[in-house]
């Protein structure tokens, strides 16, 4: 979608001097990458990344120390040491980077660059989810300490799908030899190309002028960018943030759900508290079969709500909430599409009203992987609430209306690997 941005500028993606791993200093590029910080949820997953290579990027995005201040200080010291030792080195000149991910037949390409920050009211970058203040505060402290954008946000925009502009530059450039190629443990191939030719950069800039983007992944990091920019009124590198910009006309994203782990609520108690307000029925496992039952229930009532609860070794489908209870507990003054979201009903009706579960890290975990959330619920004696993905059109429609969905309502992907290219705010 095109919009008249301020001064007709729209998306302004600028080159930067990428900070990248020196291949000869690490065991492999794949071994130093990581999923985004909020996807690394299991302690064993964190340990696995830390032991994959002593220079794994997780030591920067999720440093381990006794206090938050110590963690952020440690990340900053680690980043400085790796640069001084030549483990991370800056590219010689500013560039945009083409990033490609291949997962079998699935292909995604986009542009990594430093995007000019803009508040929501400018209508250039559209968030679609609320954020949790404590997460923004933590990411801000880490970014202040390191003076770096350690991992790109994922932004989706709709290009012209034609033979000119950013798409044309990308398709031409990928015929050349990649700057970097690696295959991560999950079997995904990653390739990076560098764009420095002035004509290419101008063609991209002209194509992006007047366009808007949806935050597909990284709401907390975007909110962090905006907070840190407000702290520095003078123009400078903090006016920009590291992003991966994907044209979803050419490369549609996948939308998946983010599940809830209720650490201190046993399944039996959760089911008993909701039994008068929802239809509850046990469904057959294993997990893939139970998820099919959830999908079938959602398809049967597209405007209804359905959840899959587990943690006790069984699977419980919970749907058809009481209409009077919805009317009484779901906040008014919002579009019907927002009021009927599964995430809205989960938070307003179940977590706040029936279960009285505070939205705090010690009570709720937000986990992308279905097997991981089930395993943790069973280990803790808690409840896993499995969600069905939101329709992408609903996300776009609410974002254009300026209506934020509950936090962690969606998971767009594929997400960029962290560690392929970083942006130091001290390099320009």
Secondary structure, 3 states (H helix, E strand, C coil): CECCCHHHCCCCEECECEEEECHHHCCCCHHHCECCCCCCCCHHHHHHHHHHCCCCCHHHHCCCCCCHHHHHHHHHHHHHHHHHCCCEEECCCCEEEEEEEEECCEEEEEEEEEEECCCHHHCCEECCECCCHHHHHHHHHHHHHHCEECCCEEEEECCCCCCCHHHHHHHHHCCCCCCEEEECCCCCEEEEEEECCHHHHHHHHHHHCCECEEEEECHHHHHHHHHHHHCCCCCCHHHEEEEEEEECCCCCCEEECCEEEECCCCHHHHHHHHCCCCEEEEECCCHHHHHHHHHHHHHHCCCCCEEEEECCCCEEEEECCCHHHHHHHCCCCCCHHHHCCHHHHHHHHHHHHHCCCCCCCCCEEEECCHHHHHHHHHHHCCEEEECCCCCHHHHHHHHHCCCCECCCCCEEECCCCECCCEEECCCC
